[in-house]
Amino acid sequence: MTVPVVREATPERKAEIFGKVVADVRFQDYVHGCYECGICVAACPSARFYDFSPRKITQAVCREDLDLFWEHVNVDVWNCSQCFSCDRCPRGNSPGGLITIMREVAVTAGLRSAKEALEGGERVVYKIMSTGTQVSPDMLQPEAFPDWGPDVQDVSRNLDLWRRALPPETLHTTTTAWEIDDKTLVELYLIWHMTGVLDMIKAVDEGLHMILNDVMEELLEDHDIVVS
Amino acid sequence: MSSPDPNRGGPSAPSTLTAGTIPLEVVHARSFTRNPDLAPIEDIREEVLKLEAEGEWIVQRVPDDHTEVTTKYGRTKKIPNRHTWHHKSCGQCGHIPGYSTAIFWLNRELGTEYNDPRDQTSCTAWNYYASATSNAPAQAAVAMRNFAAAYETGFYPVIHCGTSYGHYKEVREELVRHPDLRAQVRDILAKMNKPLVMPEEMIHYSEWIHVMRHEIRKRTVLDLSNITCVVHPACHYYKLVAEDAIYDQEIYGGQRTAIMSQLLETLGAKVADYSTWFDCCGFGFRHVLVQRDFTRSFATLRKIERMKEEANPDVTITHDTGCVTTLDKSQFAAKAHGRNVGIPVMSEAQFAALAMGAHPYRVCQLHWHSTDYRPLLEKMGIDWEKAWAEFESDLDRLRSGKTEFLTWDDANAK
């Protein structure tokens, strides 16, 4: 994985990205000011292992400190665990929710740091968008999880057999977590198209966008659906 | 230079920590009395019903056959007893399939009819929290498409994954608060000829197990009085949109969610405490995929080692996809470094199923788990060698082509 780095930007660019965060429909729900009490930091798992502070991020946004915000939106947001332990804020803030928005804006704007942060995760994005399930049994390969021990190799070697040894009829799959019908997949593809998610993918990974587009087009054409 | 903080993880943390790091007796002595009239936030469910009255959407009602429980601020929540539509979890079905299988098995054993749909997608929230390659309208549309699919069957949605459950509650808040978002999602669903439907209550499967605990107890065939469990409550169950989680005065004075702990006590097992119960498991969404050094360190240093040192349990019980995966799989590397780990991890659904006599491999599929669970099975009185031999013979039948799949009848074969 490449560690995202902060790159210089003009004050106008920083203000533009900041403006997109504030304009998000959820921003007013997530940020109400900050007491600097640090309860969010005390509860935060990422703060224990990284130079990371949900308080600093919330403070930078509340104070409209664009330089500090720029550092956070490029690097720090990617260290958040998104567990929402910080949601015990006495002001009712959701630092985790704010970080979700900041990540989303970083992706939509195609920030190079976002591209770096997402490296290595392409297959997961591909899997969820193209099949409707995020992880599949065939992702359990020893080379992908060397730190999980030899059991992963057992699963990989016996995958087809072990999946057939599952009583629920929907689970006899290896490339998806469960069986999903085509009509449902078509509906999912329409959602990605109609909400601009495919455009977000294009902003950070053109190759992945091209592959996803091809896969989706084929199924949509099979169902006589044309997406403009 | 200051000495290392014993409450912080990391390589410098001393390995001889005891329960003294947090004075548990102080925690135990406290009690939290709930009063719904003093709840710090509005009851979003009232807004959901108001929007129905205004013609904004349909509210799918919890079936008449339900059980009422108390939630964080003392409000009442209805949990369906039967007739449920199962919103499956991709991490459970994909990587720990005994988890989903055990949930279905419990439903079958308790005779509560259920629907296991093929027109359900993942909530897609794992990817969303990991990569942010989605947005509020897309996430809401995915949720509402699934809810519409449940509504079309007449079965009530029960959500297997803690993250799906938490995220759908976020979506509910967003849709209630933002009319433009609601209109956008309604338009998207209309293109699929689907109505906009919001469930009356968001239900996590562990809440169904919670209300079924006495029925499960009646059918328990094992003596669990010598089994010590620790519980890891999932962040996205009780921290993310916190007000829907179940609490009970009898469990930690009402200060922690009663989910799992009350079931385990009802089953006759011991529930031991440990100081880092509030910490997350270390899953991190993106971390478990591309930054697993964090996940491994957090799971073992902050969770498993603390559990081991302070409670030395036979098993860690949790109720979410990422938590089972992280706490179980992270132990291999830590063990290789000689750390004080080695606690089997499973969901309360699998544990309850075992207690009711479910097969450890045909139903609970424990061969997909990593940390050694066999000593636990032995202590529970389960002959795992015999069970594995039975499962091997099932596999032989599958290999030979005599049968294509293991069936529910096979799962209960004696």
Interface residues (C-beta under 8 A of the other chain):
Chain A: M1 D24 V25 R26 D29 A43 P45 S46 R48 F49 Y50 W78 S81 Q82 C83 F84 S85 D87 R88 G96 G97 T100 R103 E104 A106 V107 T108 A114 A117 L118 E119 G120 G121 V124 V125 I128 G132 T133 Q134 V135 S136 P137 M139 L140 F145 D147 W148 G149 D151 D154 V155 L161 W162 R163 R164 A165 L166 P167 P168 E169 T170 L171 H172 T176 A177 W178 E179 I180 D181 K183 T184 L185 E187 L188 L190 I191 W192 M194 T195 G196 V197 M200 I201 V204
Chain B: R8 G9 G10 K88 S89 C90 G91 Q92 C93 G94 H95 P97 S100 T101 F104 W105 D116 P117 R118 D119 Q120 T121 S122 T124 W126 N127 Y128 Y129 A130 S131 A132 T133 S134 N135 A136 P137 A138 A141 V142 R145 A149 G166 E170 E173 E174 R177 H178 D180 L181 Q184 I188 K191 M192 K194 C235 H236 K239 L240 A242 F278 D279 C280 G282 F283 G284 F285 R286 H287 L289 V290 Q291 R292 F294 R296 S297 F298 R302 K329 F332 A333 R362 V363 Q365 H367 W368 H369 S370 F391 D394 L395 L398 R399 E404 F405 L406 T407 W408 D410 A411
